[in-house]
Amino acid sequence: MNINGILIDYGGTLDTGGHHWYCVFAKQYASAGITVDEALLRAAYIHAERQLEQHSGLVKATNTFKDVLQEKIACQFDYLSQHCRDFRAGLSEQEQLIAVCDDFARQKVQESVQVLALLSGKYPLVLVSNFYGNIQTVIKEYGIADYFQTIIESARVGIRKPNPGIFRLGIQYLNIPAQEILVIGDSFKNDIAPAQLLGCKTVWLKGRGWDTEEDSTDRKFADIIISNIEELTKILI
């Protein structure tokens, strides 16, 4: 591929190894011994996401990812306590989940550091992410901020994936033809499909998705599919 610039996703790509964050929460709930019906946990996840998106004051620009997790999990627990009469988890379980999920994200980001260092030495990298207005703080704390020439964050620009407009901003920043830009992300719906609409090349980091439809999407729908972010060095370096 003739690539001269890269747009890369954050959440689900750099911080989970390609897995949707719902899947991470579900696994950690089970590990903590918190038994919740899958449909109810999905509903709690959606509720928490909507709360953070609709109430901008819940997340401040200076908040760390651990702060975000605290809000998310508190919202999830609140929803579960209201909709499941047998739900008994409390503050200690909240704190356990916050710590474990933060450690998980931190570890996954650190696994990406060498890849980001190599890619940024060869291509201009732009981070394009649906996030809550504090991604600068998060990536600075995790030690990867310097690898990106700029950051395009949904809460800051007022455009959310899967709207292709957020990727169009990245193309405009790079100021090179879309056909020479590679988009890397974990979601076919949010990353691959809108990038293809704009004419970009795509690499899909495919882990466990939000639902079976995403999991079963055929590989022909992306230029390249990988299961580990380290595979990028074989493709691009």
N, C-alpha and C positions, 0 to 999 in steps of 0.2 A: 504493500500500500504506500502511496505517495503522501506521507503525513508530515505536516509542518507545524502542527499545534494540537493540543489536547485539552478537552473539557472533561473533567472528572467529577463524579458524584461523591458525596461524603457519607451520609447516613445509609447504612446497609452495604456500602461498598468498602469504605476504609475502616469502619468501626465494628463490623460484624463478620467480615469475610464473605459477604454475598448473601447472607441470610436476612430475611425481613425481621424487623425488631419485634414483631408479635411473636415469632417463633422463638426468639431469645427469651422473652418474658415467659412464655409458656413452659420452656425447659427449666427456667430458674424457679418458677412457682412450684413445679413438680419436685425439683431438688430440695426445696425448702419444706416439702411436705404439705403444701397448700393445695388441696384438691378442689378444683373448680371445673364445672361443666365447660367444654370447649366453646360452645356458642355464647355462653355468658362471659367468658374471659375475652372473647373477641369483641363483644359489645362493650365491655369495660375498657378495652384498649382504644376503641374508636371514640368512646366518650372522653377519655383523657386527652386524646389528640385534639379533639374539637375544642375542649376547654382551653388548651394552650394556644390554639390558633385564634380563637374568638376573643380571648381576654388577654390582650397584649401585656398588661401589667404583671401577669404571672411570671413572665421571664424577662429579666433585665439584661442589658447588653453585657454586664459584668459577671453574669452568672456562669458558673462552670457546668459541665455536663452532669456532675453529681447533683447540683442544684436542680437541673431539669428533671433528673430521675426522681428526685424527692417530690416534685410537683406531680409528675406523671403517676407515680405509684400511689401517692396519696389520693389522687383522683380515681384511680382504678379501685383502690380499697373502698373508697366512699361509695362508688357505684355498686360494687359487689355486696357491701353490707346492706344496701337498700334493696337489692334485687335477689339476694340469696339468704334465706332465713338461717341456713346452717353455716354461713361464713363466720369464722371465729378469729381470723388472723388480726393481729394488732400492731402496735408500734414496733415491737422487737422484730417482727417478721418484715415490716416495712424497711427498717434499718438494714436488715440482713440482705434483702433484695437490692436495695440501693447500692450497698457496698459491692456485692457480687457483680451486678450489672456494670458498675463503673469500672471495676477491675477487668471485666471481660472486654469492654470497649477500649480501654487503655492498652491492653495486651494486643488486640487486633490492630490498632493503629500503629503500634510499635513494629508489628510484623510488616507493615507497609512502608516503613521509613526508608529502607534500603532501595526499594522499588521507586519511591518518589524521588529519592536523591539521584538515581540514575536517569530517570525520565526527565527531571528538571534540568539536568545537565545537557540534554540533547534537544528538548522541545520546550516552548513556553507552555506552562500549565496554568489552567484557570479552574478554580473550584466552583461548581454550579450545584446548589443544594436547596431543597426545601428545608428550612430551619426556622428557628424562633426569634432571630435577631441577635443571637449571642455566639454565632459560630466562630467569630474572630477570637473570642475568649477561649472557646473550647480547643481550637486547633493550636493556639499559642500555648495553652497549658500542656497539651499532648505533644508539643515539640515539632509540629509540622508546618507551621505558618509560613516559614521562609521559602518553602518549595513552590508557592503559588504566586504568580504575578499579580493576580487580583482575585477577589471573591465575589461571586454573584449569589446572593442569598434571598430566598423568596420573601421573607419578612421585610427586607430592606427595599427590594425593587417592586414589590406589589404584584408579582407574577409567580404562580405556583406551577410546578410540573403536575400534570403532563402538558400544560400549555407550552407549545414550542417557542413562545416568545422569550422565555427565560434562557433558552439556548441561543436564540438569535442575538441576545445581548452579549453572550460569550463570543459569538462569531464576529460581531461588530468590534469587540475589544481586540481580538486577535488580528483583525483586518486582513484576513487571508480568505481565499475561496472556501466555502463550506466543504467542497469535495476533498480539501487537503486537511480537514480537521477530523480528529478521532474523538468520539464520545465514549466514555467508559462508565458503566453503571450496573447496578444490580437488578433493576426493574425493567422488564420489557415495556410495560405500560408507561412508566414515568420517564425512562431514559432512552431506550432504544427506539421505540416507535416515533416520538417527536423528533429525535435527532435525524432519523431517516427521512422524515417529511421535509427537512431542511437540506437534505443532500449530504449529510455528514456520514463518514464511516463509523462503524460501531463495534465495540467489544462488550459483550454481556458477561459479567461476572455472575454466574448462575448458581445460586444456592437454593435454600428452601424459601419459596415465595409466600405471598399472602394467602393464596388459595391454589386449588388443584389446577385451575385454568392456567395460571402463570407457570406452575411447575411443569405442565405438559406441553407448553409452547415449543414447537419444533425449532431446532437449531438453524433452519434455513432462514429464519426471520432476523438473524443478526449476521454481520460479516464474520465475526469470530465469537465463539463461546469458550469461556475458561471457567475453571472451578476453583482456581487459586490465583490470587493477585500476583504472585511471583512469576506466573507464566507470562506476564507482560514483558519481562526482560528478554525472554526468548523471541518474542514477536517483534519488539520495537527497538531493541538495543543491538 
